[in-house]
Amino acid sequence: MLKTNVNFFDLRRIFIRVKNVLLVAHPNPDLDCLCAMKVIQFLLNRYFAKKATLYSKDPVPSEYKHLFSDVVNTVIIDNFDCIIAVEVGSFSRFSEVIDKTDSKIIINIDHHFSNDLFGNYYYVDINSSSVNEVLYDIIKQTGIPIDSDIAYYLVMGVISDTGGLSYNNVGSKTLAMLSELRNYVDWQDIVRTIKSKNFLYYKMLATLYNNIKKEGKIVYSYITNQEFCELEKKGFKKEDINNVIENIFFIQGAELFFVVLEVDPGYSRVSLRSKEIDVEEIASYFGGGGHKRAAGFRMKKTAQDVIDLILKKLQEDKYGNILS
């Protein structure tokens, strides 16, 4: 389903009209979001002769910094007349990462069902596997040629957000897109870049695996803030946390998976995955969002408190049978 109040050619007219554009990432940006920002930057620079600045309030994961070295974490909003929110999801989340946006043109580009359609213009395609697939459609419809640089980031974004094409969000359109772009990129290099992690990342995973629990058909794990502090003493950086839930998602005999990361004292980030259950509905209950099979939320509580709340919600709700 496509939710939009603007078409491809309207976007093109907007890009022609504006001068300085700020691209804004969602909190703790993932690779799909960062790649999409680079794609838009290339388009604005090369085909519309516009300046485009990439902004993320949170740090870029260290293993990807060489790809996104121009991402800044401070900006002067008055310097921009247009702000493009990439996968931000909601106005409240947008307000968390940037403020004083009055009188600016705000364009909201996303692929999550839970997007609240904020901004002057929004383009949200919930049938797309990733925000880079959304951009691919826009590029193709407007007739802009795709070069090797644009193809590289489009492909990397799609592969990363589909778990290497292992998720249900992969459709025939996704595969057709990758087939067209295959000859523009070094596929092995992209996969290697996505999967490349430093030694301390695996030390973090050791903690995650040590804490893993199974209750009925639910598998979950967590890392407490104290455990993160111990990891940080060894040199681990919390910005390097990226899709850790993928490391437990394929455990046999389970239907629902979640990971709770207490990244700061009393502040936790939660990722949920499922094979059949609507986890977006669960995430929405706690103020988050995402997709039916992949969602998340954040909460100002300890890891154990969040785990207790999730299990209580599942027990009280229609999902109680998976706990037994």
Short mmCIF file of the C-alpha atoms (twelve columns), coordinates in Angstrom:
data_MODEL
# 
_entry.id   MODEL 
# 
loop_
_atom_site.group_PDB 
_atom_site.id 
_atom_site.type_symbol 
_atom_site.label_atom_id 
_atom_site.label_alt_id 
_atom_site.label_comp_id 
_atom_site.label_asym_id 
_atom_site.label_seq_id 
_atom_site.Cartn_x 
_atom_site.Cartn_y 
_atom_site.Cartn_z 
_atom_site.pdbx_PDB_model_num 
ATOM 1   C CA . MET A 1   0.000  0.000   0.000   1 
ATOM 2   C CA . LEU A 2   1.305  3.425   -0.984  1 
ATOM 3   C CA . LYS A 3   0.478  6.326   1.329   1 
ATOM 4   C CA . THR A 4   1.377  9.636   -0.228  1 
ATOM 5   C CA . ASN A 5   0.180  13.171  -0.847  1 
ATOM 6   C CA . VAL A 6   2.807  13.753  -3.538  1 
ATOM 7   C CA . ASN A 7   3.766  11.981  -6.746  1 
ATOM 8   C CA . PHE A 8   7.159  11.374  -8.330  1 
ATOM 9   C CA . PHE A 9   7.039  14.498  -10.448 1 
ATOM 10  C CA . ASP A 10  5.966  16.691  -7.515  1 
ATOM 11  C CA . LEU A 11  9.080  15.535  -5.684  1 
ATOM 12  C CA . ARG A 12  11.175 16.423  -8.693  1 
ATOM 13  C CA . ARG A 13  9.672  19.928  -8.790  1 
ATOM 14  C CA . ILE A 14  10.371 20.353  -5.068  1 
ATOM 15  C CA . PHE A 15  13.998 19.317  -5.533  1 
ATOM 16  C CA . ILE A 16  14.364 21.873  -8.333  1 
ATOM 17  C CA . ARG A 17  12.901 24.632  -6.152  1 
ATOM 18  C CA . VAL A 18  14.805 24.177  -2.882  1 
ATOM 19  C CA . LYS A 19  18.409 25.251  -2.270  1 
ATOM 20  C CA . ASN A 20  19.944 23.665  0.823   1 
ATOM 21  C CA . VAL A 21  18.597 20.290  1.928   1 
ATOM 22  C CA . LEU A 22  19.101 18.540  5.266   1 
ATOM 23  C CA . LEU A 23  18.719 14.759  5.348   1 
ATOM 24  C CA . VAL A 24  17.746 13.505  8.799   1 
ATOM 25  C CA . ALA A 25  18.264 9.932   10.024  1 
ATOM 26  C CA . HIS A 26  16.160 8.196   12.640  1 
ATOM 27  C CA . PRO A 27  17.692 7.605   16.100  1 
ATOM 28  C CA . ASN A 28  20.438 4.963   16.060  1 
ATOM 29  C CA . PRO A 29  20.419 4.800   12.251  1 
ATOM 30  C CA . ASP A 30  20.708 1.433   10.556  1 
ATOM 31  C CA . LEU A 31  22.381 0.708   7.249   1 
ATOM 32  C CA . ASP A 32  19.201 0.996   5.172   1 
ATOM 33  C CA . CYS A 33  18.590 4.513   6.491   1 
ATOM 34  C CA . LEU A 34  22.200 5.638   6.004   1 
ATOM 35  C CA . CYS A 35  22.373 4.196   2.485   1 
ATOM 36  C CA . ALA A 36  19.144 5.953   1.539   1 
ATOM 37  C CA . MET A 37  20.558 9.263   2.727   1 
ATOM 38  C CA . LYS A 38  23.598 8.771   0.481   1 
ATOM 39  C CA . VAL A 39  21.372 7.926   -2.491  1 
ATOM 40  C CA . ILE A 40  19.321 11.095  -2.013  1 
ATOM 41  C CA . GLN A 41  22.507 13.114  -1.582  1 
ATOM 42  C CA . PHE A 42  23.867 11.793  -4.889  1 
ATOM 43  C CA . LEU A 43  20.586 12.623  -6.625  1 
ATOM 44  C CA . LEU A 44  20.448 16.160  -5.257  1 
ATOM 45  C CA . ASN A 45  24.124 16.885  -5.958  1 
ATOM 46  C CA . ARG A 46  24.424 15.370  -9.422  1 
ATOM 47  C CA . TYR A 47  21.028 15.874  -11.023 1 
ATOM 48  C CA . PHE A 48  19.632 18.937  -9.246  1 
ATOM 49  C CA . ALA A 49  22.883 20.774  -8.331  1 
ATOM 50  C CA . LYS A 50  21.743 21.143  -4.730  1 
ATOM 51  C CA . LYS A 51  23.718 20.996  -1.516  1 
ATOM 52  C CA . ALA A 52  22.657 18.110  0.708   1 
ATOM 53  C CA . THR A 53  23.880 17.621  4.281   1 
ATOM 54  C CA . LEU A 54  23.576 14.278  6.070   1 
ATOM 55  C CA . TYR A 55  22.641 14.521  9.747   1 
ATOM 56  C CA . SER A 56  22.362 11.917  12.488  1 
ATOM 57  C CA . LYS A 57  21.947 12.760  16.145  1 
ATOM 58  C CA . ASP A 58  23.455 9.393   17.057  1 
ATOM 59  C CA . PRO A 59  26.869 8.110   15.892  1 
ATOM 60  C CA . VAL A 60  27.300 5.994   12.783  1 
ATOM 61  C CA . PRO A 61  28.444 2.419   13.639  1 
ATOM 62  C CA . SER A 62  32.239 2.339   13.477  1 
ATOM 63  C CA . GLU A 63  32.416 -0.416  10.833  1 
ATOM 64  C CA . TYR A 64  30.441 1.811   8.428   1 
ATOM 65  C CA . LYS A 65  32.056 5.192   9.113   1 
ATOM 66  C CA . HIS A 66  34.283 4.946   6.042   1 
ATOM 67  C CA . LEU A 67  31.112 4.842   3.908   1 
ATOM 68  C CA . PHE A 68  29.406 7.740   5.664   1 
ATOM 69  C CA . SER A 69  32.286 9.976   6.713   1 
ATOM 70  C CA . ASP A 70  30.309 13.115  5.818   1 
ATOM 71  C CA . VAL A 71  27.474 12.470  8.291   1 
ATOM 72  C CA . VAL A 72  27.408 15.294  10.861  1 
ATOM 73  C CA . ASN A 73  25.872 15.336  14.347  1 
ATOM 74  C CA . THR A 74  25.329 19.089  14.723  1 
ATOM 75  C CA . VAL A 75  23.608 21.465  12.327  1 
ATOM 76  C CA . ILE A 76  22.250 25.015  12.169  1 
ATOM 77  C CA . ILE A 77  18.659 24.574  11.030  1 
ATOM 78  C CA . ASP A 78  18.392 28.128  9.681   1 
ATOM 79  C CA . ASN A 79  20.835 27.180  6.904   1 
ATOM 80  C CA . PHE A 80  18.288 24.843  5.270   1 
ATOM 81  C CA . ASP A 81  15.019 25.395  3.476   1 
ATOM 82  C CA . CYS A 82  14.104 21.722  3.121   1 
ATOM 83  C CA . ILE A 83  14.362 18.768  5.506   1 
ATOM 84  C CA . ILE A 84  13.986 15.170  4.329   1 
ATOM 85  C CA . ALA A 85  13.201 12.720  7.124   1 
ATOM 86  C CA . VAL A 86  14.467 9.260   6.168   1 
ATOM 87  C CA . GLU A 87  12.687 6.369   7.926   1 
ATOM 88  C CA . VAL A 88  11.956 8.562   10.945  1 
ATOM 89  C CA . GLY A 89  8.460  7.128   11.382  1 
ATOM 90  C CA . SER A 90  6.620  9.712   13.460  1 
ATOM 91  C CA . PHE A 91  6.629  13.410  14.244  1 
ATOM 92  C CA . SER A 92  7.475  12.703  17.898  1 
ATOM 93  C CA . ARG A 93  10.535 10.709  16.811  1 
ATOM 94  C CA . PHE A 94  11.408 13.461  14.328  1 
ATOM 95  C CA . SER A 95  11.259 16.007  17.168  1 
ATOM 96  C CA . GLU A 96  13.682 13.880  19.191  1 
ATOM 97  C CA . VAL A 97  16.452 14.306  16.648  1 
ATOM 98  C CA . ILE A 98  15.814 17.809  15.313  1 
ATOM 99  C CA . ASP A 99  13.907 20.918  16.415  1 
ATOM 100 C CA . LYS A 100 12.995 24.413  15.217  1 
ATOM 101 C CA . THR A 101 11.687 23.185  11.886  1 
ATOM 102 C CA . ASP A 102 9.042  25.905  11.452  1 
ATOM 103 C CA . SER A 103 8.815  27.357  7.943   1 
ATOM 104 C CA . LYS A 104 10.893 24.506  6.512   1 
ATOM 105 C CA . ILE A 105 9.620  22.164  3.835   1 
ATOM 106 C CA . ILE A 106 9.503  18.723  5.443   1 
ATOM 107 C CA . ILE A 107 9.478  15.604  3.250   1 
ATOM 108 C CA . ASN A 108 8.833  12.268  4.950   1 
ATOM 109 C CA . ILE A 109 10.104 9.160   3.099   1 
ATOM 110 C CA . ASP A 110 9.599  5.743   4.654   1 
ATOM 111 C CA . HIS A 111 8.367  2.166   4.211   1 
ATOM 112 C CA . HIS A 112 7.010  1.379   7.701   1 
ATOM 113 C CA . PHE A 113 3.304  0.745   8.258   1 
ATOM 114 C CA . SER A 114 3.437  2.676   11.539  1 
ATOM 115 C CA . ASN A 115 4.553  5.956   9.933   1 
ATOM 116 C CA . ASP A 116 2.135  8.703   11.045  1 
ATOM 117 C CA . LEU A 117 2.461  10.615  7.745   1 
ATOM 118 C CA . PHE A 118 3.901  13.801  9.225   1 
ATOM 119 C CA . GLY A 119 5.437  16.600  7.165   1 
ATOM 120 C CA . ASN A 120 4.334  18.796  4.284   1 
ATOM 121 C CA . TYR A 121 4.888  15.915  1.887   1 
ATOM 122 C CA . TYR A 122 5.032  12.227  2.659   1 
ATOM 123 C CA . TYR A 123 5.810  9.197   0.540   1 
ATOM 124 C CA . VAL A 124 5.429  5.924   2.433   1 
ATOM 125 C CA . ASP A 125 5.303  2.611   0.561   1 
ATOM 126 C CA . ILE A 126 4.648  -0.155  3.092   1 
ATOM 127 C CA . ASN A 127 4.918  -2.819  0.390   1 
ATOM 128 C CA . SER A 128 8.582  -2.032  -0.185  1 
ATOM 129 C CA . SER A 129 11.247 -4.152  1.509   1 
ATOM 130 C CA . SER A 130 13.245 -1.111  2.533   1 
ATOM 131 C CA . VAL A 131 13.440 2.633   2.136   1 
ATOM 132 C CA . ASN A 132 16.012 2.076   -0.616  1 
ATOM 133 C CA . GLU A 133 13.447 0.124   -2.616  1 
ATOM 134 C CA . VAL A 134 11.144 3.138   -2.212  1 
ATOM 135 C CA . LEU A 135 13.891 5.374   -3.608  1 
ATOM 136 C CA . TYR A 136 14.506 2.982   -6.482  1 
ATOM 137 C CA . ASP A 137 10.851 3.338   -7.529  1 
ATOM 138 C CA . ILE A 138 11.074 7.126   -7.345  1 
ATOM 139 C CA . ILE A 139 14.269 7.189   -9.399  1 
ATOM 140 C CA . LYS A 140 12.870 4.870   -12.071 1 
ATOM 141 C CA . GLN A 141 9.619  6.784   -12.414 1 
ATOM 142 C CA . THR A 142 11.357 10.147  -12.750 1 
ATOM 143 C CA . GLY A 143 13.748 8.791   -15.391 1 
ATOM 144 C CA . ILE A 144 16.967 9.630   -13.532 1 
ATOM 145 C CA . PRO A 145 19.811 7.307   -14.605 1 
ATOM 146 C CA . ILE A 146 21.278 4.999   -11.962 1 
ATOM 147 C CA . ASP A 147 25.084 4.953   -11.875 1 
ATOM 148 C CA . SER A 148 27.383 2.586   -9.969  1 
ATOM 149 C CA . ASP A 149 27.551 4.822   -6.868  1 
ATOM 150 C CA . ILE A 150 23.787 5.041   -6.518  1 
ATOM 151 C CA . ALA A 151 23.415 1.331   -7.268  1 
ATOM 152 C CA . TYR A 152 25.966 0.444   -4.581  1 
ATOM 153 C CA . TYR A 153 24.023 2.144   -1.799  1 
ATOM 154 C CA . LEU A 154 20.618 1.020   -3.096  1 
ATOM 155 C CA . VAL A 155 21.727 -2.613  -3.123  1 
ATOM 156 C CA . MET A 156 23.474 -2.408  0.236   1 
ATOM 157 C CA . GLY A 157 20.401 -0.851  1.838   1 
ATOM 158 C CA . VAL A 158 18.068 -3.526  0.489   1 
ATOM 159 C CA . ILE A 159 20.323 -6.462  1.410   1 
ATOM 160 C CA . SER A 160 20.870 -5.159  4.935   1 
ATOM 161 C CA . ASP A 161 17.173 -4.503  5.617   1 
ATOM 162 C CA . THR A 162 16.061 -7.896  4.309   1 
ATOM 163 C CA . GLY A 163 18.554 -9.913  6.355   1 
ATOM 164 C CA . GLY A 164 20.409 -10.878 3.212   1 
ATOM 165 C CA . LEU A 165 17.120 -11.589 1.409   1 
ATOM 166 C CA . SER A 166 16.009 -13.955 4.218   1 
ATOM 167 C CA . TYR A 167 12.953 -12.000 5.461   1 
ATOM 168 C CA . ASN A 168 9.333  -12.082 4.320   1 
ATOM 169 C CA . ASN A 169 9.595  -8.459  3.169   1 
ATOM 170 C CA . VAL A 170 11.392 -9.660  0.022   1 
ATOM 171 C CA . GLY A 171 8.989  -9.559  -2.910  1 
ATOM 172 C CA . SER A 172 9.201  -10.044 -6.642  1 
ATOM 173 C CA . LYS A 173 9.743  -6.294  -7.047  1 
ATOM 174 C CA . THR A 174 12.723 -6.484  -4.688  1 
ATOM 175 C CA . LEU A 175 14.296 -9.302  -6.679  1 
ATOM 176 C CA . ALA A 176 13.643 -7.539  -9.995  1 
ATOM 177 C CA . MET A 177 15.356 -4.422  -8.650  1 
ATOM 178 C CA . LEU A 178 18.412 -6.364  -7.487  1 
ATOM 179 C CA . SER A 179 18.549 -8.244  -10.770 1 
ATOM 180 C CA . GLU A 180 18.696 -4.969  -12.690 1 
ATOM 181 C CA . LEU A 181 21.384 -3.483  -10.450 1 
ATOM 182 C CA . ARG A 182 23.474 -6.657  -10.085 1 
ATOM 183 C CA . ASN A 183 25.942 -5.763  -12.833 1 
ATOM 184 C CA . TYR A 184 26.582 -2.299  -11.371 1 
ATOM 185 C CA . VAL A 185 28.013 -3.572  -8.082  1 
ATOM 186 C CA . ASP A 186 30.434 -6.015  -6.494  1 
ATOM 187 C CA . TRP A 187 27.914 -8.205  -4.696  1 
ATOM 188 C CA . GLN A 188 30.488 -10.015 -2.562  1 
ATOM 189 C CA . ASP A 189 32.040 -6.755  -1.417  1 
ATOM 190 C CA . ILE A 190 28.641 -5.432  -0.311  1 
ATOM 191 C CA . VAL A 191 27.785 -8.586  1.647   1 
ATOM 192 C CA . ARG A 192 31.240 -8.623  3.253   1 
ATOM 193 C CA . THR A 193 30.864 -4.964  4.261   1 
ATOM 194 C CA . ILE A 194 27.452 -5.577  5.824   1 
ATOM 195 C CA . LYS A 195 28.626 -8.606  7.786   1 
ATOM 196 C CA . SER A 196 32.007 -7.233  8.831   1 
ATOM 197 C CA . LYS A 197 32.175 -6.727  12.618  1 
ATOM 198 C CA . ASN A 198 35.016 -5.976  15.016  1 
ATOM 199 C CA . PHE A 199 36.238 -8.367  17.714  1 
ATOM 200 C CA . LEU A 200 34.388 -6.576  20.539  1 
ATOM 201 C CA . TYR A 201 31.096 -6.937  18.705  1 
ATOM 202 C CA . TYR A 202 31.434 -10.690 19.146  1 
ATOM 203 C CA . LYS A 203 32.260 -10.205 22.825  1 
ATOM 204 C CA . MET A 204 28.953 -8.348  23.070  1 
ATOM 205 C CA . LEU A 205 27.217 -11.265 21.332  1 
ATOM 206 C CA . ALA A 206 28.758 -13.632 23.885  1 
ATOM 207 C CA . THR A 207 26.933 -11.673 26.601  1 
ATOM 208 C CA . LEU A 208 23.731 -11.749 24.578  1 
ATOM 209 C CA . TYR A 209 23.958 -15.528 24.112  1 
ATOM 210 C CA . ASN A 210 24.786 -16.060 27.781  1 
ATOM 211 C CA . ASN A 211 21.558 -14.258 28.760  1 
ATOM 212 C CA . ILE A 212 19.257 -16.031 26.309  1 
ATOM 213 C CA . LYS A 213 15.957 -17.397 27.673  1 
ATOM 214 C CA . LYS A 214 13.119 -19.505 26.285  1 
ATOM 215 C CA . GLU A 215 9.552  -19.487 27.586  1 
ATOM 216 C CA . GLY A 216 7.168  -21.609 25.570  1 
ATOM 217 C CA . LYS A 217 7.570  -20.473 21.991  1 
ATOM 218 C CA . ILE A 218 9.186  -17.176 22.957  1 
ATOM 219 C CA . VAL A 219 12.957 -16.684 22.804  1 
ATOM 220 C CA . TYR A 220 14.473 -13.519 24.204  1 
ATOM 221 C CA . SER A 221 17.729 -12.123 25.457  1 
ATOM 222 C CA . TYR A 222 19.034 -8.922  26.990  1 
ATOM 223 C CA . ILE A 223 22.093 -6.955  27.965  1 
ATOM 224 C CA . THR A 224 21.950 -4.843  31.126  1 
ATOM 225 C CA . ASN A 225 23.542 -1.440  31.467  1 
ATOM 226 C CA . GLN A 226 26.085 -2.880  33.886  1 
ATOM 227 C CA . GLU A 227 27.080 -5.447  31.274  1 
ATOM 228 C CA . PHE A 228 27.411 -2.710  28.665  1 
ATOM 229 C CA . CYS A 229 29.630 -0.746  31.054  1 
ATOM 230 C CA . GLU A 230 31.922 -3.772  31.402  1 
ATOM 231 C CA . LEU A 231 32.089 -4.103  27.617  1 
ATOM 232 C CA . GLU A 232 32.832 -0.399  27.219  1 
ATOM 233 C CA . LYS A 233 35.798 -0.720  29.598  1 
ATOM 234 C CA . LYS A 234 37.273 -3.093  26.996  1 
ATOM 235 C CA . GLY A 235 36.670 -0.597  24.181  1 
ATOM 236 C CA . PHE A 236 33.203 -1.580  22.912  1 
ATOM 237 C CA . LYS A 237 31.098 1.265   21.482  1 
ATOM 238 C CA . LYS A 238 27.328 1.134   21.835  1 
ATOM 239 C CA . GLU A 239 26.842 2.707   18.411  1 
ATOM 240 C CA . ASP A 240 28.156 -0.565  16.979  1 
ATOM 241 C CA . ILE A 241 25.010 -2.391  18.113  1 
ATOM 242 C CA . ASN A 242 23.281 -3.318  14.888  1 
ATOM 243 C CA . ASN A 243 20.508 -5.875  14.271  1 
ATOM 244 C CA . VAL A 244 21.656 -8.143  17.093  1 
ATOM 245 C CA . ILE A 245 18.264 -9.842  17.110  1 
ATOM 246 C CA . GLU A 246 19.228 -11.584 13.870  1 
ATOM 247 C CA . ASN A 247 21.585 -13.701 15.959  1 
ATOM 248 C CA . ILE A 248 18.693 -15.463 17.737  1 
ATOM 249 C CA . PHE A 249 15.951 -15.238 15.104  1 
ATOM 250 C CA . PHE A 250 16.493 -18.690 13.603  1 
ATOM 251 C CA . ILE A 251 16.296 -20.715 16.814  1 
ATOM 252 C CA . GLN A 252 14.105 -23.746 16.218  1 
ATOM 253 C CA . GLY A 253 10.780 -24.194 17.990  1 
ATOM 254 C CA . ALA A 254 10.148 -20.501 18.618  1 
ATOM 255 C CA . GLU A 255 7.595  -18.139 17.080  1 
ATOM 256 C CA . LEU A 256 8.412  -14.806 18.705  1 
ATOM 257 C CA . PHE A 257 11.805 -13.289 19.467  1 
ATOM 258 C CA . PHE A 258 12.846 -10.133 21.257  1 
ATOM 259 C CA . VAL A 259 16.036 -8.484  22.506  1 
ATOM 260 C CA . VAL A 260 16.207 -5.814  25.220  1 
ATOM 261 C CA . LEU A 261 19.324 -3.634  25.343  1 
ATOM 262 C CA . GLU A 262 19.674 -1.306  28.330  1 
ATOM 263 C CA . VAL A 263 22.010 1.105   26.570  1 
ATOM 264 C CA . ASP A 264 21.862 3.714   29.360  1 
ATOM 265 C CA . PRO A 265 20.859 3.373   33.020  1 
ATOM 266 C CA . GLY A 266 17.094 2.793   33.054  1 
ATOM 267 C CA . TYR A 267 16.775 3.269   29.270  1 
ATOM 268 C CA . SER A 268 16.236 0.278   26.977  1 
ATOM 269 C CA . ARG A 269 15.923 -0.379  23.260  1 
ATOM 270 C CA . VAL A 270 13.790 -3.322  22.172  1 
ATOM 271 C CA . SER A 271 13.705 -5.271  18.894  1 
ATOM 272 C CA . LEU A 272 10.990 -7.826  18.110  1 
ATOM 273 C CA . ARG A 273 10.785 -10.407 15.328  1 
ATOM 274 C CA . SER A 274 8.311  -13.161 14.527  1 
ATOM 275 C CA . LYS A 275 7.457  -15.804 11.984  1 
ATOM 276 C CA . GLU A 276 3.664  -15.343 12.083  1 
ATOM 277 C CA . ILE A 277 2.753  -12.985 14.949  1 
ATOM 278 C CA . ASP A 278 2.057  -9.272  14.393  1 
ATOM 279 C CA . VAL A 279 4.866  -7.734  16.443  1 
ATOM 280 C CA . GLU A 280 4.090  -4.239  15.113  1 
ATOM 281 C CA . GLU A 281 0.909  -4.396  17.172  1 
ATOM 282 C CA . ILE A 282 2.940  -5.271  20.273  1 
ATOM 283 C CA . ALA A 283 5.504  -2.522  19.605  1 
ATOM 284 C CA . SER A 284 2.738  0.033   19.048  1 
ATOM 285 C CA . TYR A 285 1.281  -0.785  22.470  1 
ATOM 286 C CA . PHE A 286 4.587  0.345   23.984  1 
ATOM 287 C CA . GLY A 287 4.852  3.452   21.793  1 
ATOM 288 C CA . GLY A 288 6.955  2.010   18.982  1 
ATOM 289 C CA . GLY A 289 6.271  0.660   15.517  1 
ATOM 290 C CA . GLY A 290 7.656  -1.071  12.462  1 
ATOM 291 C CA . HIS A 291 6.378  -3.996  10.410  1 
ATOM 292 C CA . LYS A 292 4.201  -7.006  11.192  1 
ATOM 293 C CA . ARG A 293 7.203  -9.313  11.409  1 
ATOM 294 C CA . ALA A 294 9.845  -6.813  12.586  1 
ATOM 295 C CA . ALA A 295 9.268  -3.946  14.991  1 
ATOM 296 C CA . GLY A 296 10.726 -2.162  17.982  1 
ATOM 297 C CA . PHE A 297 10.333 0.439   20.684  1 
ATOM 298 C CA . ARG A 298 12.283 2.271   23.374  1 
ATOM 299 C CA . MET A 299 11.392 2.688   27.034  1 
ATOM 300 C CA . LYS A 300 12.774 4.474   30.086  1 
ATOM 301 C CA . LYS A 301 13.053 1.322   32.168  1 
ATOM 302 C CA . THR A 302 15.666 -1.271  33.034  1 
ATOM 303 C CA . ALA A 303 16.075 -4.344  30.868  1 
ATOM 304 C CA . GLN A 304 14.412 -6.611  33.445  1 
ATOM 305 C CA . ASP A 305 11.449 -4.246  33.887  1 
ATOM 306 C CA . VAL A 306 10.920 -4.155  30.108  1 
ATOM 307 C CA . ILE A 307 11.109 -7.951  29.866  1 
ATOM 308 C CA . ASP A 308 8.513  -8.275  32.621  1 
ATOM 309 C CA . LEU A 309 6.193  -5.821  30.852  1 
ATOM 310 C CA . ILE A 310 6.490  -7.611  27.504  1 
ATOM 311 C CA . LEU A 311 5.831  -11.043 29.005  1 
ATOM 312 C CA . LYS A 312 2.883  -9.665  30.998  1 
ATOM 313 C CA . LYS A 313 1.429  -8.076  27.861  1 
ATOM 314 C CA . LEU A 314 1.783  -11.339 25.947  1 
ATOM 315 C CA . GLN A 315 0.229  -13.329 28.780  1 
ATOM 316 C CA . GLU A 316 -2.773 -11.009 29.071  1 
ATOM 317 C CA . ASP A 317 -3.272 -10.591 25.336  1 
ATOM 318 C CA . LYS A 318 -4.258 -13.029 22.617  1 
ATOM 319 C CA . TYR A 319 -0.693 -14.348 22.441  1 
ATOM 320 C CA . GLY A 320 -0.783 -16.099 25.817  1 
ATOM 321 C CA . ASN A 321 -0.780 -19.511 24.176  1 
ATOM 322 C CA . ILE A 322 2.779  -19.098 22.902  1 
ATOM 323 C CA . LEU A 323 4.027  -18.810 26.474  1 
ATOM 324 C CA . SER A 324 2.904  -22.306 27.349  1 
# 
